[in-house]
Amino acid sequence: MSGAYPRVFLAGHRGMVGSAILRRMREQGWPEPVVRTRTELDLCDQRAVFDFLKNERPEAVIVAAALVGGIEANRTHPAEFLYQNVTIASHLIHGAWLAKIPRLLYLGSSCIYPRLAPQPIPEEALLSGALEPTNEGYAVAKIAGMKLCQFYRREHGMLSHSAMPTNLYGPGDNYDPENSHVLPSLIRKFIDARDRGGDEVLLWGTGAPRREFLHVDDLAAAVLFLMGLENPPDWVNVGSGEEVTIREAAELVRQAVGAGCKLRFDAVHPDGTPRKLLDSRLLHSLGWKPQIGLAEGIRRTVADYELERREGRLRQSRMQGE
């Protein structure tokens, strides 16, 4: 519960992660957080961010704002992903310290770990090997953000800490045809094929890479759990522990959508990291565990997608929080 933090600034409240955290805060009876849209506060504008934090003086900050995208977006725009995400992190973390805000939680990503990290990936694997080239820019930015949190905590005593979620999915996801992650991309492709009577869905890669997925509502619960700890780890993995191949994930989506089309994989396109499963035993030992299984979560997300589409609310932007 958030009794020690009656004024939380939730950065990125319109994105998938931020909106899930906002829903969870309301469900759990947290005070309404301070929020700003991108037009109201540009997180890449240093002076605007510093002035906002100084004037508002929230008692905690949750950083859920980020520029995000799938393999192709990260591969073709690494400079954009690195620059914007480093900028957002540095402005909010340094700005929070300048404003004497006592606590900050930063949302990282499992892509911070080496491409060939030991599986499941422990927190200690950070910086132990080369990153996955297809999203290196984004990963470097996220590493910088979490290291800023670690160093500001060590040097200045600000309780800044990070959560490293695995691959996320759920309501409010980004369904852009070129920039979405794997599960929203699969959901859109299968629904489009079903609706037009298509007999085949073409997917990138071989279908062999193994991935772990976490419903965004479970991540939101983990974030608020961590905010309630007096002495949280500098960074902690947040995963489901449930691992499937891309082919198996595609089959689950096809079943949830009710599509009769066949799968075809195009191995000319990159697979990305061959396997990525987080070791989340540290967080589980502290008392948090996920509640939404993958098959059930996909069914819920397909229903959410169809509702968002009917209501004209599908998000097709790469900026979490726009």
Summary of the structure (lengths in Angstrom):
residues: 322
radius of gyration: 19.0
end to end distance: 27.4
largest distance: 59.9
contacts: 1142
relative contact order: 0.17
helix: 44%
strand: 18%
